Amino acid sequence: MKINERLKQVAKLVDPNSICLDIGCDHALLDIYLVKNKLVKKSIASDNKEGPLAKAKENIKFYNLEDEIELRLGNGLDIYTSDIDTIIISGMGGLSIIGIFKYQLSKIKNVKEVIISSNNHQEDVRRFFTHIGFKIEEEVLVEDGKIIYQIIKFIRGRKFYTKKDYFFGPILLKKKNALFKKYYKNEVTSRKILIQILPKNYKLKKYITKKEIKNIEKELEN
């Protein structure tokens, strides 16, 4: 089966011995890929909407994986059970992801790994997970269509990170490959556009955005 490049990169980061929960599974393509290729012990696909889960059920049936992929309807961690050791969330806003975990931390004491590919607010995501007892094990940039996505894998542990690490990603900074430069050049462009369209009274936001542009341009020069 074919899945997009973003999900392929997510799949590469999953521990083969894991029991994973895919929150916001949509049509369960990632779960099917993981199970078909024997990349996990078990996959649980969840969504808070019946429509996507119905389509997921069809897809799972098509590949004869009804006994290997479990479907659960519910919000975020409401459907979490203690046998799950890995949580995956891809294609959701960063603040929404933080919101899913923020008030249910006691539920995830058995979780060893969290793999996140948020659509935005990656800096906030890094800060949140490292402050609740995780450290960053891997970071990947992947170009899928015209968009470059960040994928971050957190594992249990403690590590000190600088402001620069949170903003750029500590592992992405070490790699600093061509895709890194392309990604952050795009970030400069989008921030310059933002400054132009912000109302005059958004002085603090403009100041912060200009500072971010300066920091990015400085990093791209090194």
C-alpha positions as CSV (number, residue, x, y, z in Angstrom):
1,M,0.0,0.0,0.0
2,K,1.1,3.6,-0.5
3,I,1.2,6.3,2.1
4,N,2.5,9.8,1.9
5,E,6.1,10.7,2.7
6,R,5.1,12.3,6.0
7,L,3.5,9.2,7.3
8,K,6.4,7.0,6.0
9,Q,8.9,9.1,8.1
10,V,6.6,8.8,11.1
11,A,6.5,5.0,10.7
12,K,10.3,4.9,10.6
13,L,10.5,6.4,14.1
14,V,8.2,3.8,15.7
15,D,9.8,1.1,17.9
16,P,9.0,-2.3,16.4
17,N,8.1,-3.7,19.8
18,S,5.6,-1.0,20.6
19,I,1.9,-1.0,21.1
20,C,0.9,2.3,19.6
21,L,-2.1,4.6,19.8
22,D,-2.6,6.7,16.7
23,I,-4.7,9.7,17.8
24,G,-6.7,11.4,15.0
25,C,-6.0,8.4,12.8
26,D,-8.3,9.7,10.0
27,H,-8.5,6.7,7.6
28,A,-6.0,4.5,9.5
29,L,-3.5,4.5,6.7
30,L,-0.6,4.8,9.1
31,D,-1.9,2.0,11.2
32,I,-2.4,-0.3,8.2
33,Y,1.1,0.5,7.0
34,L,2.7,-0.2,10.4
35,V,0.9,-3.6,10.8
36,K,1.3,-4.8,7.2
37,N,5.0,-4.2,7.4
38,K,5.3,-5.7,10.9
39,L,6.7,-2.4,12.4
40,V,4.7,-2.7,15.6
41,K,3.3,-5.3,18.0
42,K,-0.2,-3.8,17.8
43,S,-1.8,-0.6,16.6
44,I,-4.9,1.1,17.9
45,A,-6.5,3.7,15.6
46,S,-8.6,6.4,17.2
47,D,-10.6,9.4,16.1
48,N,-13.3,11.6,17.7
49,K,-15.4,11.5,14.6
50,E,-17.5,8.6,13.4
51,G,-17.0,9.4,9.6
52,P,-13.2,8.9,9.5
53,L,-13.5,5.8,11.7
54,A,-16.1,4.3,9.3
55,K,-13.7,4.8,6.4
56,A,-10.8,3.5,8.6
57,K,-12.9,0.3,9.2
58,E,-13.4,-0.1,5.5
59,N,-9.7,0.2,4.8
60,I,-8.8,-2.2,7.5
61,K,-11.3,-4.7,6.2
62,F,-9.9,-4.3,2.7
63,Y,-6.5,-5.4,3.9
64,N,-7.9,-8.2,6.2
65,L,-6.4,-6.6,9.3
66,E,-9.6,-6.6,11.5
67,D,-7.9,-8.8,14.1
68,E,-4.7,-6.8,14.2
69,I,-5.9,-3.2,14.3
70,E,-8.3,-2.0,16.9
71,L,-10.6,1.0,16.3
72,R,-11.6,3.3,19.2
73,L,-14.0,6.3,19.0
74,G,-13.2,9.1,21.5
75,N,-11.4,12.3,22.3
76,G,-7.7,12.3,22.7
77,L,-6.5,10.3,25.7
78,D,-10.1,9.4,26.8
79,I,-9.6,6.0,25.1
80,Y,-6.1,5.4,26.4
81,T,-5.4,2.1,28.1
82,S,-2.3,1.2,30.2
83,D,-1.0,-1.4,27.7
84,I,-0.2,1.4,25.2
85,D,3.5,2.5,25.3
86,T,3.7,4.7,22.2
87,I,1.5,7.6,21.1
88,I,1.5,9.1,17.6
89,I,-0.2,12.3,16.5
90,S,0.3,13.6,13.0
91,G,-1.5,16.4,11.2
92,M,-2.9,18.3,14.1
93,G,-2.2,21.8,15.5
94,G,0.6,22.0,18.1
95,L,-1.6,23.7,20.7
96,S,-4.4,21.1,20.2
97,I,-1.9,18.4,20.8
98,I,-0.7,20.0,24.0
99,G,-4.3,20.4,25.1
100,I,-4.8,16.6,24.7
101,F,-2.0,15.8,27.1
102,K,-2.1,18.7,29.5
103,Y,-4.8,17.6,31.9
104,Q,-4.4,13.9,31.6
105,L,-0.7,13.4,32.4
106,S,-1.5,10.7,35.1
107,K,-2.9,8.5,32.3
108,I,0.3,8.3,30.4
109,K,2.7,7.0,33.0
110,N,3.3,3.8,31.0
111,V,4.0,5.7,27.7
112,K,7.7,5.5,26.7
113,E,7.5,7.3,23.4
114,V,5.5,10.1,21.8
115,I,5.9,10.8,18.1
116,I,4.5,14.2,17.0
117,S,4.2,15.8,13.6
118,S,2.2,19.0,14.3
119,N,1.2,21.5,11.7
120,N,2.5,24.4,13.7
121,H,3.7,25.5,17.1
122,Q,6.6,23.0,17.1
123,E,8.5,25.2,19.6
124,D,5.6,25.0,22.1
125,V,5.4,21.2,21.5
126,R,9.1,20.8,22.3
127,R,8.8,22.9,25.5
128,F,5.7,21.1,26.7
129,F,6.9,17.5,26.3
130,T,10.4,18.2,27.7
131,H,8.9,19.8,30.7
132,I,6.7,16.8,31.5
133,G,9.5,14.2,31.5
134,F,10.5,13.5,28.0
135,K,13.6,14.3,25.9
136,I,14.0,14.6,22.2
137,E,15.5,11.4,20.6
138,E,15.1,12.3,16.9
139,E,13.8,15.0,14.6
140,V,13.2,14.8,10.9
141,L,12.2,17.2,8.2
142,V,10.2,15.7,5.3
143,E,9.0,17.4,2.2
144,D,5.6,16.2,1.1
145,G,4.2,18.0,-1.9
146,K,4.9,21.7,-1.4
147,I,5.0,21.5,2.4
148,I,8.0,20.7,4.7
149,Y,6.9,19.0,7.9
150,Q,8.7,18.5,11.2
151,I,8.5,15.1,13.0
152,I,9.7,14.9,16.6
153,K,10.2,11.7,18.6
154,F,10.2,12.1,22.4
155,I,11.3,9.4,24.8
156,R,11.3,9.3,28.6
157,G,14.2,11.2,30.1
158,R,15.5,14.6,31.1
159,K,17.8,16.8,29.1
160,F,18.6,20.5,29.2
161,Y,17.7,22.6,26.1
162,T,18.4,26.2,25.2
163,K,15.9,28.7,23.7
164,K,17.7,28.1,20.4
165,D,17.1,24.3,20.7
166,Y,13.4,24.8,21.3
167,F,13.0,27.2,18.4
168,F,15.0,25.3,15.7
169,G,15.1,21.8,17.1
170,P,18.3,20.5,18.7
171,I,18.8,17.6,16.4
172,L,17.7,19.6,13.3
173,L,20.4,22.1,14.2
174,K,23.0,19.4,14.3
175,K,22.0,18.0,10.9
176,K,21.4,21.4,9.3
177,N,20.9,19.9,5.9
178,A,19.6,21.4,2.7
179,L,16.0,20.8,3.7
180,F,16.6,22.6,7.0
181,K,17.8,25.7,5.1
182,K,14.8,25.5,2.7
183,Y,12.4,25.2,5.6
184,Y,13.7,28.1,7.5
185,K,14.0,30.3,4.4
186,N,10.3,29.7,4.0
187,E,9.8,30.6,7.6
188,V,11.6,34.0,7.0
189,T,9.3,34.7,4.0
190,S,6.1,33.9,5.9
191,R,7.2,36.0,8.9
192,K,7.9,39.0,6.6
193,I,4.5,38.7,5.1
194,L,3.0,38.5,8.6
195,I,4.6,41.7,9.6
196,Q,3.1,43.4,6.5
197,I,-0.4,42.3,7.3
198,L,-0.5,42.7,11.1
199,P,-2.5,45.7,12.3
200,K,-0.5,48.7,13.6
201,N,-1.4,48.1,17.2
202,Y,0.2,44.6,17.2
203,K,3.6,46.1,18.1
204,L,4.7,43.3,20.4
205,K,3.9,40.6,17.9
206,K,5.8,42.6,15.2
207,Y,8.8,43.0,17.5
208,I,8.9,39.3,18.3
209,T,8.5,38.3,14.7
210,K,11.3,40.6,13.6
211,K,13.5,39.2,16.2
212,E,12.7,35.6,15.0
213,I,13.6,36.6,11.5
214,K,16.9,38.0,12.6
215,N,17.7,34.8,14.6
216,I,16.8,32.6,11.6
217,E,18.8,34.6,9.1
218,K,21.8,34.5,11.5
219,E,21.5,30.7,11.8
220,L,21.3,30.3,8.0
221,E,24.5,32.3,7.6
222,N,26.5,29.9,9.8
